[in-house]
Amino acid sequence: MTSETHQHRQSGPSARLSYSDFEVAIKAFLHQTRHHTPWSYVEYSPRRGQPLQGYLTLTKLIHSHHTSSGATSTITGTFLTGTTTTIDPADQLLLDELAEQLEDIPDGDDYEQGEETDPVVENSSATTFDYLSVNYHIVFSPSYQVPVLYFNAYRPDGAAISLEEIYESLVPEEWRGAIRNAGLNGGISQQDHPVLNTPYFYMHPCETVPLMETILQNNGSPNGTSFLESYIVTWLSFTGQAIGVSVPTDMVAANGQ
């Protein structure tokens, strides 16, 4: 393929991204979410002598309840990273109680994985409360040419939770069967983080291109720049809600989804 042909192919919007496309998409997303969700941009050097690249990171504190019948559901979440801290007033009492038990909330970028231990809980007659610190990273995949959502969830003592606990704590109950049965090994897998080189769970990206191609077709032929600027909002509105990170509905509506 000649350079001229390659440039022509890239002139219109595509479900597959180059890294430069990804940069446009995540920086637009940062601007769009600055008043909603405190995502942060992290720079890193892929190889010596190469230009710096970046990915997005978000830490969210969630508290979920386990009823005496064994059911689990997420109550709410509080964001802990970014240029601002967003705390729902209704969460403050629970956060104050958590602060009495913890000296610090673990940061996944500095975390070294340890053995699993029982979470710190607040007991009541019918319900116990678990606190998890969840780190989400949006990283570019050169192989799939799409963003990939990596994540880990930690108990207050810094111990990472298992895949089974991921399903119980983060994945909505009505989605668990479909995600477990997706592909050969399920929709959630674990591998070394491409930047941090430590084990992270991730949402498998094999369905991202078909999803985004369908959205492109349904929206006609949008301008390439506008499609890139809405790419992360669109993709995350489908992918993120499966594991506890969502896009505000007004942002989704503004992008025509």
Backbone as a ProteinNet text record, in pm:
[ID]
protein_1_A
[PRIMARY]
MTSETHQHRQSGPSARLSYSDFEVAIKAFLHQTRHHTPWSYVEYSPRRGQPLQGYLTLTKLIHSHHTSSGATSTITGTFLTGTTTTIDPADQLLLDELAEQLEDIPDGDDYEQGEETDPVVENSSATTFDYLSVNYHIVFSPSYQVPVLYFNAYRPDGAAISLEEIYESLVPEEWRGAIRNAGLNGGISQQDHPVLNTPYFYMHPCETVPLMETILQNNGSPNGTSFLESYIVTWLSFTGQAIGVSVPTDMVAANGQ
[TERTIARY]
85.1	0	88.2	64	144.1	108	199.9	173.8	51.5	34	-80.1	-210.7	-212.1	-332.8	-362.6	-256.2	-275.3	-334.5	-282.3	-334.2	-479.2	-513.7	-651.9	-745	-698.8	-782.8	-807.8	-707.4	-720.9	-793.9	-829.3	-889.6	-1030.5	-1104.9	-1238.6	-1237	-1348.3	-1353.7	-1343.1	-1273.9	-1254.7	-1270.2	-1323.1	-1336	-1200	-1102.6	-966	-889	-807.2	-735.9	-585.4	-519.8	-375.4	-349.5	-223.8	-198.7	-231	-200.9	-231.4	-382.6	-462.3	-607.9	-649.1	-586.8	-616.7	-586.8	-476.5	-441.3	-549.4	-595.7	-703.3	-827.2	-859.4	-981.1	-975.5	-862.9	-858.4	-848.2	-782.6	-773.5	-907.7	-982.5	-1118.9	-1205.4	-1188.9	-1264.2	-1230.6	-1104.7	-1064.7	-1134.8	-1140.6	-1207.6	-1357	-1417.6	-1562.2	-1601.8	-1514.3	-1548.8	-1494.3	-1434	-1365.3	-1458.5	-1588.9	-1683.9	-1765	-1736.1	-1815.3	-1733.9	-1627.4	-1549.8	-1401.7	-1328.2	-1188.9	-1088.1	-1097	-992.9	-864	-750.5	-620.3	-540.2	-456.2	-368.8	-230.9	-178.1	-46.8	44.8	159.8	257	357.8	406.5	510.1	593	711.6	800.1	793	737.9	724.6	860.2	955.4	1092.1	1186.9	1309.9	1409.9	1423.8	1419.2	1435.9	1308.4	1197	1069.5	987.9	895.7	811.4	728.1	699.1	613.8	473.7	410.3	271.5	192.9	62.1	-18.2	-136.5	-190.1	-314.2	-392.7	-518.1	-604.4	-620.3	-632.2	-649.6	-755.6	-828.2	-933.5	-935.8	-944.4	-963.9	-1098.8	-1172.8	-1307.8	-1323	-1370.8	-1402.2	-1547.6	-1572	-1710.2	-1738.7	-1863.1	-1906	-2029.3	-2025.7	-2133.1	-2184.9	-2308.8	-2363.8	-2393.9	-2376.3	-2406.9	-2520.1	-2633.1	-2746.2	-2729.7	-2811.7	-2803.2	-2833.9	-2902.4	-2933.3	-2817.1	-2711.3	-2594.8	-2591.5	-2697.1	-2700.7	-2600.8	-2545.6	-2447.1	-2488.6	-2477.7	-2503.6	-2425.8	-2387	-2313.1	-2409.7	-2374.6	-2458.6	-2424.2	-2299.8	-2258.8	-2109	-2057	-1912.6	-1869.1	-1745.7	-1687.6	-1553.2	-1529.8	-1406.2	-1296.3	-1174.5	-1065	-947.8	-947.9	-833.6	-876.8	-777.7	-803.4	-773.1	-802.2	-772.5	-870.3	-986	-1083.8	-1129.4	-1184.3	-1241.1	-1391.1	-1466	-1610.8	-1669.3	-1733.2	-1788.3	-1936.5	-2016.4	-2159.3	-2182.2	-2256.3	-2279.9	-2336.3	-2416.6	-2475.6	-2370.1	-2251.2	-2145.1	-2057.5	-2069.2	-1969.6	-1961	-2075.1	-2073.7	-1996.9	-2023.6	-1952.3	-1804.2	-1769.3	-1628.7	-1559	-1628.4	-1571.1	-1544	-1638.5	-1618.5	-1500.2	-1487.4	-1375.9	-1243.9	-1240.5	-1117.8	-1064.9	-1155.2	-1112.7	-1038.5	-1064.5	-1003.2	-877.7	-865.2	-756.4	-666.2	-538.9	-447.6	-438.5	-466.7	-455.2	-531	-577.5	-638.6	-529.1	-509.7	-397.9	-409.8	-294.6	-286.9	-239.8	-319.1	-286.1	-156.4	-112	11.2	132.9	122.7	233.7	211.5	101.5	60.3	142.9	180	239.5	141.1	102.9	-4.9	33.9	-56.1	-31.6	-136	-130.2	-225.9	-360.3	-465.7	-599.7	-629.7	-694.5	-739.5	-881.3	-946.3	-1084.2	-1095.6	-1195.9	-1213.3	-1257.5	-1228.6	-1280.1	-1427.7	-1511.3	-1654.2	-1716.7	-1833	-1914.5	-2035.2	-2052.8	-2156.8	-2287.1	-2396.4	-2528.5	-2604.4	-2728.7	-2803	-2827.7	-2842.9	-2877.5	-2780.5	-2696.2	-2616.2	-2474.4	-2375	-2238	-2192.7	-2101.5	-2055.9	-1908.7	-1874.6	-1737.1	-1693.6	-1569.1	-1514.5	-1406.3	-1411.5	-1312.4	-1260.7	-1131.4	-1071.1	-1043.5	-1108.4	-1099	-1021.1	-915.6	-835.7	-873.6	-911.3	-945.2	-841.3	-794.5	-699.4	-750.7	-747.1	-779.2	-647.9	-608	-477.1	-495.2	-409.2	-416.8	-354.7	-423.2	-370.4	-323.8	-192.4	-144.9	-192.3	-212.3	-254.2	-397.2	-487.6	-628.6	-663.2	-575.5	-595.2	-722.1	-742.2	-857.1	-814.5	-894	-867.5	-906	-836.4	-867	-883.9	-985.5	-1012.6	-951.8	-843.8	-779.3	-829.6	-831.7	-879.2	-834.3	-820.7	-799.5	-880.2	-920.6	-995.5	-925.9	-913.1	-837.9	-923	-901.9	-961.3	-885	-937.9	-869.3	-727.7	-697.5	-562.2	-467.2	-514.7	-429.9	-432.3	-504.7	-511.2	-604.6	-558.1	-641.1	-747.1	-864	-969.6	-960.2	-1023.1	-1015.7	-1112.4	-1100.6	-1191.9	-1335.8	-1357.1	-1492	-1549.2	-1465.6	-1510.6	-1533.6	-1457.7	-1482.7	-1625.4	-1663.5	-1799.2	-1903	-1878.9	-1976.8	-1986.5	-1874.4	-1871	-1890.6	-1845.3	-1846.2	-1944.7	-1965.2	-2048.3	-2195	-2283.4	-2426.4	-2475.4	-2561.5	-2604.6	-2664.1	-2740.2	-2806.5	-2707.6	-2583.7	-2483	-2384.3	-2383.8	-2276.2	-2270.6	-2386.4	-2387.5	-2331.7	-2374.5	-2328.9	-2178.7	-2127.4	-1984.5	-1901.9	-1948	-1875.4	-1866.3	-1970.4	-1977.4	-1925.7	-1876.3	-1826.6	-1694	-1680.8	-1556.2	-1521	-1391.3	-1345.5	-1327.4	-1284.5	-1249.7	-1327.4	-1438.5	-1515.5	-1469.9	-1553.5	-1523.7	-1421	-1394.6	-1295	-1180.1	-1059.8	-940.2	-836.3	-723.5	-615.3	-484.8	-405.7	-273.2	-190.8	-60.5	22	-20.5	-31.6	-62.1	47.3	12.6	113.8	211.7	176.5	266.4	329.5	250.1	297.2	360.8	332.4	388.4	352.6	234.4	181	44	-1.5	-128.1	-247.2	-325	-449.3	-556.2	-679.1	-792.1	-819.3	-884.7	-921	-1043.4	-1117.5	-1229.6	-1174.2	-1199.3	-1138.9	-1185.6	-1091.3	-1126.1	-1170.8	-1192.4	-1219.5	-1349.5	-1444.2	-1571.6	-1577	-1467.6	-1470.3	-1486.7	-1409.9	-1419.6	-1558.7	-1616.6	-1753.8	-1853.9	-1839.1	-1928.6	-1918.3	-1795.9	-1777.8	-1811.7	-1790.8	-1831.3	-1983.1	-2053.9	-2200.3	-2248	-2184	-2221.6	-2191.2	-2077.9	-2045.6	-2153	-2195	-2296.3	-2430.5	-2465.9	-2593.7	-2596.2	-2479.4	-2471	-2439	-2444.8	-2415.6	-2265.7	-2222.2	-2080.2	-2036.5	-2011.7	-1973.3	-1835.1	-1810.5	-1678.1	-1577.3	-1457.8	-1358.4	-1317.8	-1299.8	-1258.2	-1366.6	-1492.4	-1600.8	-1619.4	-1596.3	-1607.2	-1497.9	-1375.8	-1267.5	-1297.3	-1352.1	-1378.2	-1488	-1574.6	-1681	-1650.4	-1534.9	-1503.1	-1504.3	-1432.7	-1419.4	-1552.7	-1626.6	-1758.4	-1847.5	-1847.9	-1931.9	-1889.2	-1760.8	-1707.8	-1727.4	-1696.4	-1704.3	-1848.4	-1941.3	-2082.2	-2131.8	-2068.2	-2103	-2013.9	-1884.4	-1787.4	-1780.3	-1776.5	-1749.7	-1858.2	-1984	-2092.6	-2096.7	-2027.7	-2022.6	-1936	-1847.5	-1757.4	-1751.7	-1858.8	-1869.1	-1825.3	-1788.1	-1753.9	-1845.8	-1918	-2019	-1992.6	-2064.3	-2058.2	-2189.5	-2184.9	-2309.6	-2404	-2532.3	-2630	-2636	-2612	-2618.4	-2504.3	-2388.3	-2277	-2306.2	-2366.9	-2402.7	-2504.4	-2604.1	-2705.4	-2643.8	-2547.6	-2484	-2405	-2360.7	-2285	-2373.3	-2505.4	-2597.4	-2614.7	-2580.9	-2596.9	-2735.9
-119.6	0	123.9	215.3	335.9	431.3	526.4	626.5	708.5	739.8	819.8	746.2	613.4	534.6	526.6	506.5	497.6	627.4	740.2	868.7	886.6	840	853.8	769.1	647.5	560	621	694.4	749.3	883.1	937.5	1070.6	1072.6	963	955	889.4	897.6	834.8	683.3	624.4	480.1	429.9	308.2	247.7	209.8	189	160.9	292.4	299.8	424	406.1	511.7	521.3	578.2	577.2	635.4	784.4	854.9	998.5	1022	933.2	941.2	923.9	825.7	799	921.9	989.7	1110.6	1217.9	1236.7	1332.9	1292.7	1164	1114	1130.2	1093.2	1099.2	1242.9	1328.8	1468.3	1538.9	1503.8	1556.1	1505.6	1378.5	1318.8	1388.2	1416.1	1488.3	1622.6	1692.8	1823.4	1807.9	1708	1687.2	1647.5	1574.9	1521.5	1605.1	1719.8	1796.7	1839	1854.1	1892.6	1772.9	1653.4	1535.7	1432	1384.3	1272.2	1306.4	1295.4	1341.3	1243.2	1216	1138.6	1220.1	1152.1	1217.7	1159	1242.4	1200.7	1169.5	1050.6	1007.9	986.2	1053.1	1035.7	927.4	858.1	757.7	747.8	690.3	672.2	527.3	499.9	360.5	293.6	367.3	317.7	436.9	408.9	515.9	583.9	714.1	791	815.2	751.5	771.4	878.7	942	1045.6	988.6	1075.9	1035.4	1002	905.4	872.1	885.4	861.3	880.7	786	775.2	701.6	773.9	735.1	798.8	709.2	771.1	695.7	760.4	676.2	720.5	624	676.2	591.9	623.6	518.5	533.4	448	507.7	433.7	390.6	261.1	214.1	143.4	152.4	72.3	-4.2	-134.8	-223.7	-296.8	-345.1	-414.8	-559.7	-643.7	-785.7	-813.6	-856	-885.6	-1023.6	-1054.7	-1184.5	-1298.7	-1268.5	-1371.3	-1396.8	-1312	-1330.8	-1241.2	-1163.7	-1074.7	-961.1	-915.6	-807.7	-701.1	-575	-468.6	-344.4	-266.1	-143.9	-35	33.1	142.7	270.6	307.7	433.1	434.6	536.3	548.9	692.1	707.6	839.2	843.1	945.7	956.8	1015.5	958.3	997.9	1059.4	1060.4	1113.7	1223.2	1293	1399.9	1535.1	1638.8	1772.4	1817.9	1750.5	1782.3	1653.5	1662.5	1547.5	1565.8	1469.3	1476.4	1383.2	1436.5	1355.4	1385.4	1281.4	1294.9	1317.5	1420.9	1445.8	1325.9	1245	1127.5	1024.5	1034	938	978.8	1102.2	1155.7	1077.8	1036.6	963.4	832.4	759.5	634.1	657.5	765.7	797.1	831.4	902.6	935.5	808.4	713.8	587.1	510.6	514.3	447.4	511.1	643.8	714.5	674.7	637.5	595.5	461.8	381.8	249.7	250.2	352.1	353	473.3	454.7	568.5	626.6	542.3	588.4	492.9	543.3	459.4	420.1	291.7	251.6	308.7	346.8	395.3	281.2	244.8	129.2	143.8	269.6	286.5	247.2	254.3	220.8	88.7	22.5	-95.9	-217.6	-296.5	-426.5	-530.6	-622.2	-714.7	-806.5	-824.2	-910	-1018.7	-1096.4	-1203.9	-1148.1	-1220.6	-1175.6	-1198.8	-1100.9	-1114	-1063.6	-1083.4	-1041.9	-891.3	-834.3	-690.2	-637	-506.1	-439.1	-414.5	-453.8	-440.8	-374.8	-316.1	-262.1	-352.9	-412.9	-513.3	-450.9	-508	-475.7	-606.7	-603.3	-727.2	-799.6	-726.2	-792.3	-760.5	-659	-610.9	-580.4	-615	-572.7	-487	-393.1	-300.4	-324.1	-337.1	-353.6	-229.2	-191.9	-76.4	-123.4	-76.9	-111.7	14.4	18.8	124.9	66.6	121.6	66.2	162.2	111.9	190.7	153.1	252.3	232.4	303.6	236.4	295.1	274.4	378.3	368.3	377	266	252.6	214.4	266.6	233.2	96.8	16.4	-113.4	-103.6	-110.5	-108.4	-230.2	-343	-465	-455	-410	-399.1	-262.6	-164.8	-27.2	36.1	11.2	65.7	92.1	169.5	183.2	54.8	27.8	-87.6	-38.7	-90.5	-51.6	-154.3	-112	-194.7	-150.7	-243.7	-206.5	-309.8	-264.6	-350	-293.9	-378.9	-335.3	-388.9	-301.7	-334.9	-314.9	-402.2	-382.8	-272.5	-225.1	-117.8	-153.2	-282.9	-320.8	-332.4	-302	-306.8	-438	-537.7	-666.9	-659.3	-708.7	-710.5	-818.8	-792.2	-892.9	-982.9	-1098.4	-1199.3	-1168.6	-1246.9	-1231.3	-1257.4	-1359.8	-1389.2	-1272.4	-1210.7	-1095.5	-973.2	-964	-858.2	-870	-991.3	-1011.9	-978.1	-1018.8	-996.1	-849	-777.9	-642	-532.6	-556.9	-450.6	-474	-598.9	-627.8	-636.6	-558.4	-569.9	-713.7	-756.2	-895.2	-938.3	-848.5	-885.4	-901	-856.9	-867.1	-980.4	-1039.5	-1133.8	-1253.2	-1311.9	-1428.9	-1401.3	-1290	-1256.3	-1229.5	-1160.3	-1128.1	-1252.7	-1338.5	-1462.5	-1550.3	-1549.8	-1639.4	-1576.8	-1454.6	-1388.5	-1450.2	-1477.8	-1531.7	-1666.6	-1699.8	-1829.2	-1827.8	-1713.3	-1706.8	-1600.8	-1553.8	-1449.4	-1311.1	-1212.7	-1076.2	-1005.8	-1058.9	-1001.5	-1099.9	-1054.4	-1137.1	-1062.9	-1127.4	-1064.8	-1083.9	-978	-984	-869.8	-867.4	-757	-627.4	-523.9	-390.4	-349.8	-299.7	-271.5	-160.7	-77.9	28.9	-4	-51.4	-73.2	-210.4	-303.6	-439.1	-511.6	-486.8	-560.9	-616.4	-725.7	-786.5	-691.8	-677	-599.1	-678.7	-663.3	-712.4	-614.8	-663.3	-575.4	-630.3	-537.4	-576	-610.7	-731	-774.8	-685.4	-636.9	-538.4	-596.1	-728.4	-787.5	-738.9	-690	-644.6	-492.7	-423.8	-277.4	-227.8	-284.1	-238.2	-263.6	-384.4	-403.2	-307	-283	-189.6	-50	0	136.9	147.8	41.8	44	52.4	-18.9	-13.1	127.9	191.6	329	424.6	404.4	487.1	473.6	351	327.7	389.8	377.9	431.8	583.6	643.5	789.8	849.2	767.3	818.9	832.9	946.2	971.7	1095.7	1083.5	1199.5	1249.9	1375.9	1432.7	1352.9	1327.1	1245.8	1302.2	1433.6	1495.9	1482.9	1509.5	1500.9	1357.7	1259.1	1120.2	1086	1131.5	1107.9	1173.2	1294.5	1366.8	1300.4	1224.7	1155.1	1006.4	962.1	819	758.9	820.6	761.8	764.9	874.9	881.6	769.1	750.9	647.6	508.4	480.5	348.5	319.1	416.8	393.7	381.3	444.2	433.2	290	211.1	69.7	-18.4	8.2	-78.4	-54.3	72.1	105.2	65	76.9	48.5	-97.9	-184.3	-326.4	-352.1	-256	-278.1	-156.5	-80.4	20.7	160.6	188.3	325.3	366.3	475	513	652.9	685.9	819	889.8	1014.5	1086.2	1085.5	1068.3	1054.2	1178.3	1296.6	1416.6	1419.5	1361.3	1354.9	1256	1143.8	1044.7	1105.4	1174.7	1237	1342.1	1417.1	1522.5	1464.7	1337	1273.4	1189	1199.5	1137.1	988.8	932	786.9	755.9
0	0	0	-91	-98.1	12.8	37.4	141.1	105.6	-22.6	-65.3	-37.7	-69.3	-44.8	103.1	185.4	329.9	384.2	337.6	382.8	342.3	222.6	176.3	262.6	298.9	379.2	516.4	569.9	702.3	704.9	585.8	581.7	639.6	628.1	683.9	820.3	893.7	1026.3	1017	1112	1114.7	1257	1269.8	1401.4	1458.8	1371.6	1415.7	1427.6	1531.9	1560.3	1545	1501.7	1518.6	1657.9	1701.3	1833.6	1833.9	1724.6	1719.3	1726.4	1664.9	1678.9	1825.1	1890.1	2030.5	2117	2089.4	2164	2147.7	2024.7	2000.9	2080.4	2076.6	2141.7	2292.8	2357.2	2503.3	2553.8	2477.7	2522.6	2507.1	2402.8	2390.3	2505.5	2539.6	2650.4	2782.9	2806.8	2928.1	2937	2824.5	2822.9	2848.5	2787.1	2801.3	2943	3013.4	3145.5	3260.5	3231.5	3336	3449.1	3422.1	3526.2	3577.2	3525.2	3560.5	3637.5	3574.2	3626.2	3619.1	3730.4	3732.8	3675.4	3545.5	3479.8	3474.5	3478.9	3470.1	3354.8	3295.7	3185.7	3241.8	3210.1	3258	3138.1	3139.6	3031.9	3068.5	2967	2987.4	2860.4	2872.2	2757.2	2712	2593.2	2547.8	2526.4	2469.6	2449.2	2450.7	2487.4	2493.3	2357.2	2360.4	2237.5	2160.1	2200.8	2132.2	2202.8	2130.1	2192.2	2306.3	2402.4	2513.5	2463.5	2529.6	2502.3	2632.4	2626.7	2745.8	2753.5	2873.8	2895.6	3003.6	3022	3120.8	3242.4	3358.6	3481.7	3569.8	3640.8	3732.5	3849.6	3971.8	4089.3	4150	4180.1	4232.7	4357.3	4464.1	4586	4579.2	4588.6	4586.8	4718.2	4761.3	4874.6	4831.3	4856.2	4814.1	4936.2	4928.1	5043.5	5010.5	5111.2	5101.2	5198.1	5147.2	5234.9	5294.5	5392.3	5457.8	5362.4	5251.6	5152.1	5058.1	5069.1	4984.2	4862.9	4839.3	4723.6	4740.5	4629.7	4631	4532.5	4571.7	4476.5	4516	4417.3	4443.8	4487.1	4596	4642.2	4567.1	4573	4509.7	4496	4429.5	4413.2	4432.5	4479.7	4499.9	4429.7	4349.9	4275.1	4362.2	4349.6	4436.1	4362	4228.3	4156.1	4060.8	4006.6	3911.4	3973	3898.6	3945.8	4052.1	4060.6	4163.9	4229.3	4347	4415.5	4421.4	4369	4363.6	4467.9	4570.9	4677.9	4692.3	4679.9	4702.3	4851.2	4889.8	5032.6	5106	5035.7	5099.8	5136.5	5073.2	5100.9	5218.9	5264.9	5355.9	5486.3	5542	5667.4	5654.1	5544.7	5522.6	5500.5	5431.2	5409.8	5540.7	5630.6	5760.9	5840.9	5833	5903.2	5844.8	5711.6	5646.7	5686.3	5697.3	5730.7	5867.8	5957.5	6090.1	6084.6	5981.5	5970.2	5882.5	5796.7	5698.5	5716.8	5696.2	5694.2	5553.7	5453.9	5316.5	5227.1	5112.2	5009.5	4912.1	4878.3	4792.7	4652.5	4594.6	4457.5	4370.5	4269.3	4187	4111.9	4078.2	4003.9	4086.9	4221.6	4309	4380.9	4350.1	4424.7	4388	4488.5	4466.9	4517.3	4429.9	4461.2	4575.4	4672.6	4787.1	4794.7	4902.7	4919.3	4960.2	4923.2	4955.3	5102.4	5164.2	5301.4	5308.5	5421	5434.1	5433.4	5364.2	5360	5495.1	5516.6	5634.6	5612.4	5705.8	5687.3	5806.9	5783	5889.9	5902.8	6020.1	6037.2	6083.4	6038.1	6088.8	6097.3	6140.2	6158.5	6027.5	5916.7	5791.5	5678.6	5695.4	5584.3	5630.4	5547.3	5572	5455	5482	5380.5	5350.2	5222.5	5178.5	5103.2	5120.9	5051.8	4956.5	4834.2	4734.1	4667.5	4644	4564	4425.9	4323.8	4188.7	4099.6	4038.1	3944.1	3801.7	3723.3	3582.2	3495.5	3392.1	3297.9	3155.3	3075.5	2933.2	2857.1	2795.4	2732.4	2586.1	2500.2	2358.2	2331.9	2249.5	2206.8	2061.6	2035.2	1896.4	1817.7	1886	1815.8	1765.4	1851.2	1814.3	1755.9	1776.3	1728	1785.6	1913.7	1985.7	2130.1	2205.6	2348.9	2422	2531	2614.5	2758.5	2826.6	2964.4	3059.5	3127.6	3229.9	3367	3461.8	3594.9	3697.8	3819.4	3936.1	4050.7	4142.3	4259.5	4384	4485.3	4606	4730	4827.6	4958.6	5031.8	5144.6	5217.3	5262.2	5278.4	5319.2	5200.6	5079.6	4961.1	4887.1	4935.8	4867.8	4748.6	4633.7	4513.6	4524.5	4468.2	4472	4349	4356.2	4251.4	4137.5	4030.3	3917	3960	4040.9	4087	4166.3	4250.1	4327.3	4239	4128.3	4029.9	3977.9	3939.7	3888.6	3995.3	4118.8	4225	4265.7	4261.4	4315.2	4210.9	4086.1	3985.5	3871.4	3832.4	3715.3	3757.2	3693	3725.6	3708.5	3797.7	3798.2	3664.7	3600.5	3475.8	3360.1	3376.2	3270.2	3291.7	3409.5	3444.1	3351.4	3321.8	3235.8	3097.9	3038.3	2903.2	2899.8	3001.5	3002.2	3030.1	3122.7	3150	3025.2	2942.9	2827.8	2698.6	2705.1	2584.4	2540.6	2411.9	2359.3	2419.9	2416.2	2466.9	2617.8	2672.1	2813.8	2890.1	2832.3	2897.3	2854.9	2883.7	2842.2	2928.2	3049.5	3139.4	3153.4	3125	3137.7	3220.4	3245	3319.6	3245.5	3239.9	3180.8	3238.5	3208.1	3255.3	3188.2	3267.6	3216.3	3117.9	2998.7	2896.5	2934.7	3032	3075.5	3210.1	3305.6	3441.7	3462.5	3369.6	3376.8	3506.4	3557.3	3671	3630.4	3693	3650	3668.7	3563.6	3565	3492.9	3537	3459.6	3345.7	3243	3131.6	3060	2999.7	2914.2	2776.3	2731.1	2605.6	2490.4	2406.7	2303.5	2170.5	2161.4	2030.2	1967.5	2049.3	1994	1974.8	2004.4	1997.1	1853.7	1761.1	1621.8	1563.8	1577.5	1527.6	1591.3	1722.5	1790.2	1730.6	1717.3	1668.2	1519.8	1442.5	1301.7	1289.6	1375.9	1375.7	1407.4	1504.1	1541.3	1427.5	1360.2	1243.4	1136.2	1110.1	1006.4	1044.8	1172.1	1217.7	1217	1232.2	1234.8	1099.2	995.9	862.6	843	791.7	766.1	842.1	974.1	1052.3	1014	1043.6	1023.4	1105.5	1047.3	1115.7	1249.5	1257	1383.2	1488.7	1451.3	1548.7	1597.2	1510.4	1551.5	1652.9	1628.3	1723.2	1857.3	1854	1978	2061.1	1997	2070.3	2090.5	2041.9	2040.4	2180.9	2275.5	2408.7	2483.3	2470.5	2534.5	2483.3	2352.3	2291.7	2336.5	2322.7	2358.8	2507.8	2594.5	2737.8	2785.8	2715.7	2755.8	2741.9	2654.8	2641.1	2728.9	2728	2794.6	2944.5	2984.6	3123.5	3220.6	3177.7	3271.7	3311.7	3236.5	3271.4	3393.6	3428.3	3542.1	3634.7	3640.4	3744.4	3711	3586.5	3548.7	3433.6	3452.1	3354.2	3301.2	3197.2	3137	3168.2	3216.1	3245.6	3125.9	3152.3	3043.9	2955.6	3012.2	2930.4	2830.4	2866.3	2773.3	2661.1	2696.4	2594.1	2497.7	2551.6	2465	2373.6	2426.6	2347.8	2231	2245.3	2137.9	2047.3	2065.9	1971.8	1986.4	2106.1	2124.2	2175.1
[MASK]
+++++++++++++++++++++++++++++++++++++++++++++++++++++++++++++++++++++++++++++++++++++++++++++++++++++++++++++++++++++++++++++++++++++++++++++++++++++++++++++++++++++++++++++++++++++++++++++++++++++++++++++++++++++++++++++++++++++++++++++++++++++++++++++++++

